[in-house]
Amino acid sequence: MSSSRMSTPTTDRISDLPDEILCHILSFLPTKFAATTSVLSKRWKPVWLSVQTLDFDDKTFKDMVSLL
């Protein structure tokens, strides 16, 4: 009996989604992580810029002045 391997798909299903859906998914991530998705591919580079919500971790800033 020969063992057959399942072929791995070469396409990325998530990248095939429309920008609106990708932005909606990215809106659940902190802004820092949403921005890092731009390194995934050229397709993802501009997508995070269209995210409607910004979620900053205010613990990384000393005070409100440094945040602004």
Secondary structure, 3 states (H helix, E strand, C coil): CCCCCCCCCCCCCCCCCCHHHHHHHHCCCCHHHHHHHHHCCCCCCCHHHHCCCCCCCHHHCCCHHHHC
